[in-house]
Structures are given as C-alpha cells and as structure tokens.
C-alpha cells in the first residue's frame, strides 16, 4: 500500500512540474527572472511533498537504522553519514545554483528498482529495504531536478550507502577473517619486539600464563567502518585526481587493520607491565579514540607522499618554452612574407 501510494505521489509531482514548464514555454513570459523564481518555488514545494511521503513510507526502515546505530558498535559511525552528506550539499551550493533544473522521467526507473528491492526484502526477509531507501532518494533527485543536479550530487548519494549496516552474511564473512588477522598480526608484532607469546585460536598467551582473548568485538570492524567513512570524506574534500582519491579510499582498509593490530599490541604490553584491569579499560575507552587521529594523520601522510612521488608530465613543464618557440617562428614567417 505504501509503495503504491509513494509511486502515485511521485508520478503526480513530476506531472505537475512538467505541466508548469509547458505552460511557461507556451505563455512565453518575458520576465525570465520572475519565471525562474516561480519555477523554483513550485519545485521546492513538490520536493518537500515527495520527501514527506518518502519519510512516511520508510519510517520503519529509518527507525531500524537508528536502532542499529545505537545497539551495534560496529556501525555506530553510520549516524554521522547523513550529517556529512548535508555538509557536502551545503559546500556544493554554488555549483548547484548553476545547474539547469529539468525534471527527468528516468528517475521513475530508479524508483521502480528501489521498490522492487524493497518488496523483495519484505517477502524473502533479505536486508535490501535500507538500500532501497538510498535508491529512492537518487530516483527523486533525478526525477525532480534532472541530470545536471544528479551528476553533481551522485558522489554524495553514493556516500549514503556507508550509513547502512552490512547484511548479516556479509558481516559474518568479514568479521571472522578480521578477527584471525588481528590475532595473528598482534602475535607477530609482539614476537618481533621480543615478547614471549603464543597463539591458541583467537587467544594470545602472554608469557605462557596470561591469556588475552581477541573477541569478535576486537576484530576491528568498528574501526574499519569509521575509517572508511573518514577516508571517503577526505577523498571528496581534497583536490586530487580520481586515481589518487581511489587510492586514498581503498587504503583506509589496510590502515584500519594495522591500527587495530597496534591497539592489541599496546593492550598486551599494558597487561604485562601494569595489570589486566587497567589494560582492558585502556582498550575500551582510550585506545579506540586515539587510533582515529592516528589514522587521519596516516591518510594525510599518504597524500603528502603521493605529492612527492607523482611528478607533472614533461608536456606541462615545457609548455611555456614551446609556446615561445611557436611565437618566434610565426614572427619570422610574417617578416619573410612582408613586401620589401
């Protein structure tokens, strides 16, 4: 019922906007500024109505997202993604003003795909309803504002996928290897510094009599999701090529793994030197907060390193000299062609 009503409201809103545009062209209003203001007002009203219908239709999905952010520490950073998206929209406000507003019917295709995914999740109990919410937002933007605005905000819409918790199967598929990797990496690093450690499954034995269990919560998935969000924000903000932005984004995964291993090693050292209670308090309270600035500094260092390693091409360096030589050759030819 909600799906059908939402599609009807979307079609009705787009039809009203299209009708308004056709009337404006038919009347040939001489005051273009006034006509544009009227059109923007109508578009704003239609967009507010469609957003209201979307929020009403996806209220249960939004409530589930909020509960997942509050209950699951691995995805608590997802609640920052909508705020980051709003900030990026505000940052692109000048560019959005120059975009041509022209509603596009192709947005209906995205809306239909979103509702198909939503119905599929309801029938077969798959976690696709949350992803259909983002597809619905993308379809509304394309349908109401058009292709230029959609291209301008496409990366911001892709950023919204980071606020959705991973499906259960994907979570289990990633969490287990991360847990094993964190255990093996911490054992290797501690042995490299001369500590007497051994690995028994996901338990690190310190001095053969002090166990340090690497539980599923210590796998680093929470740190991984937070680092990917921070790296995506930095990649959007920095002025670099798409290749460098992609490298910055994907490098956040090994950086998160390394920071989690370092956190486990520091915890093991505190267990050996101080006490288990103090180490556990450090692990849960301070170490997680300390790793975030450390990872950000590593990302900035990566940008600095790319600036040092990637040099401008030879054509860019010698462009002024080539331009001067072309100008001199043109002047000589002009002198030769002048009559004596």
N, C-alpha and C positions, 0 to 999 in steps of 0.2 A: 504493500500500500504506500509506504513512504517512498519507495523507489519510483513508482509510477507518478506520484504527485510531484516528486522532485523533477523528473523529466518533463512533465507538463509545464511546470513553472519556468524551467529553463527555456523551453521552446517558446512559451508566451513572452518571456522577457526579451528574447532575441527578435521575435517578430515585431514587438513594439519598437525596438530600436531601429530595425530595418525600415519600418513604416515611417518613422520620424525622419530618417535620412532621405527616403524617396520623396517625401513631402518637401523637405528643404530644397532638394535639387529641382523639384517641379516648380516651386514658387520663385526660385532664383532670388533669394533675399540679398539685397545689395550690401547690407551691413554684415560682413563676414565675421567680424569680431563678436557681435551680438549673437549671430547664429551659432558660433562655436561655443559660446558660454551656455546657450540653451541646450545644446547637444551634450555638453559635459554634465550639466545638471541632470538631464534625463538619464545619462549613462551612470551617474553616481547613484541615482535612485534605484535603477534596475540592478546595479551591482549589490547594493545594500540588501535589496529584497532577496536576491539569489543567495547571498551569504547567510541571511537569516534562515532561509529554507534549508541550506546545507547544514548549518549548525543544528537545526531541529532534527533533520534526518539522521545525522551522525552523532547525536548526543550520547547514545550508549557507547559508541566507539571512542569518543573523546573521554568519557568517564573511565573506560577501561584503560586508556593510555595513561591518564593521570594516576590511577591506582598502580599501574605497573611501574611508573616512575617513583612512586613513594615506597613501594614494597620491595622492589628488586634493585639492590645497589648496583648491579652490573649496568643498568640502563638509566640510572638517576640523572646522568648528564644529558639525556634526551630532552628534558624540560627546558634546557637552555636554547635548543634549536629554534623554536618559534620566535624567541626574543632576538636571536641573531638574525633570523630572516627579516624581521621587521626593521632592524637597524640597517641591513643591507638595502632594503627597499627605500628607506629614507636617504641613504647615501646615493642611490641612483635616481633621485627625484628629478634632477636637472635633465638627465638623459631621457627619462620617461616623458617629460613635458614635450620633447621634440619628436616623440614617436607619433605616427599617424594612427588615430583611433578608427578602426574599421572592423566591425564585428564579422566573424568568420563562422560559417556553418560547419567547418571541420571540427570545431570544438565538440559538436554533438557526438562525433565518433569516439573521442576520449571519454565523454560522459557515459556512453553506452558500454564501452570496455570496463569502465570503473564499476558500473552497476552489475555487469556480468560477473566480475570478480567478487563483488560483494555477495551476490546470490550464491555463487559457488562456495564461498566461505561459510555461509549460513547453512547450506544443505549438507556439505561434506565435512563441516567442522574444521576447516582449514583457516589459518590466520591470514586471510587476504583482505579482510574488511578494512584494516588500518591502512593498507597500501591503496585500497580503492579511494580512501579519503583524499590522498595526495593526487591521484589521477583526476578526481573530481575537481579539485582546485585548479589543476592545469587545464582541464577542459573548460571551466568557467572563464579563466583568463583568456584563452584562445577564442572562445565564443563571443565574449563581450568586447574585448579590447582589440583583438586581431593579431596578425602575425608579428608585427614590429614589436609590440609590447611583450608578446610571448617569447620572442628571441631574447629580449633584454632581460627578462626575469627567469629564463629557463634554468640557469645555474642555481638560482635561489630556490626554485621549485625542487630541483634535484637534491639540494641540501636538506629539504624537509624529510627525505627518506631516512636520514640519520636519527630522527626522533622516534622512529618505530622500533620497538624491541625485536630482536631476531626471533624467527619461529622456533618452536621447541626442538625440532630435529636439527636445525642449523646450530642452535645453541649447544646442544649436546655434542655435535660433531666438532665444534671449535673448542669447547671448554676442556674436553679431555686431553687433546694434544697440547694445549697451552699449559695445563697442569703438569703434564710429564716434562715438557720443555723447561718450565720454571724449576722443577726439582733437579733435573739433570744439569741445567746451567748453573744453579747455585752450588751444587756439589763440585762441579768442575772449577768454578771460580775460587771456592774455598780451598780446594786442594792446591790450586796454583799459588795461593798465598801461604801454604804450609800448614793448614789446619788438618787435623785428623778427623775425617768424616767418611761416611759410607751411606749408600742409598739402599733402602729397603722399600720398594714400591714408590709411594709418594711420601715417604717418611725419610728425613735426613737425620742420621745418627751422628751426634756431635761427641767426640771423644769416647765413642762406643757405649755410652751410658746415658746420654741426654738426647731424647728424641725431639725433633721439630717437625711436626706434621704440616705438609703443604696441602691444605684442604681445597675444595673446589672454589671457595671464595677467594683463595690466594692465587688462582690461576692467572690473574691479570686481565680478565675480560673487561672488568670495570675500567681499568686504566686504559685498555685498548680503545674502548668506545669513546672515552673522554679525549684521548689523544687524536683520534681520527676527526672528531668534531673541531678541535683546535686547529689541526692541520688544514682542514677544509676551509676554515675561516681565514687563516693566514694565506692560503693559496688564492683565495678570492681577493684579498686586500692588496697583496704585493703586485707590483708591476713587473711581471716576468712573462716569458713565453709560455705557451701551453705545455711544452715539454717539461720545462722546469717546474711548473705548477703540478704536473702529474707526478714528477719525481718527489716533490715535497709531500704530496698527499700520501703516496704509497709507502714512503719511507717512515711514516708515522707508525706503521705496524711493527717493523723490527725495533724501532726506538722504544715503543711501549713494552715489548718483550724484554729488551735489555734493562730498562728501568725497573721492571718487576723483579728480575733476577738480582739486580743490585739491591733492591729493597729487602729481599730474602737474605742476602748475604750480610747486610748490616744488622738484621734481626738476629741472625745466628751468632754474630760476633758479640752482640749485647747479651745474648743468653750465656755465652761462655765467660764474659768479663763481669757482668753485673748480676742479673737474675732473670728468670723466666717471666715473672710478672711485669718487670719493667720493660722487657723486650716486647711482650705482647701489647702493652699499652703504646709503646713507640710504633709498633707495626700498624695498629688500627687507627691511631689518632694523628701522629705527626708524619710518618713516612709517606703516606698517600698524598698528603698536601705538599710535601717537599718535592716529590717527584714531578709534579706538574710544572713548576717553574724551571726545573732542570730540563725537562723535555722541550719546553719552549726555547730555552737557550740553545739546546742542540739543534732545533729547527732553524733558528737564526744563524747559528754557525754553519749549517748546511747551505743556507742562502749565500753567506759570505764566501764559502768555499766554491760554490758554483760561479760566483762573480770572478773569482781568481782563476779558475780553470777554463772557463768559456771565454774566449777572446773574440773580438769582432772580426768579421771576414776581411780579406785583403781588398775587396772591392770598395768597402766602406772607408778603409783607411786611405786609399789612394784616390778617392773620388775628387777632392779639390784639385789635385795635380792634373788629373785627366781633364777636368773642366777647363783649367788654364791653358793646357796644350791645345785643346779644341778651339778655344777663343783665339789664340795666336795664329793657328793655321787658317782660320776663317778670315782674320785680318790681312794676312799675307795674300790670300787669294783675291780679296777685294781690291788690294792695291794693284795687283797684276792686271785685273780686268778693267781698271780705270783708263780712259784715253789719255795719251800724253799731251 
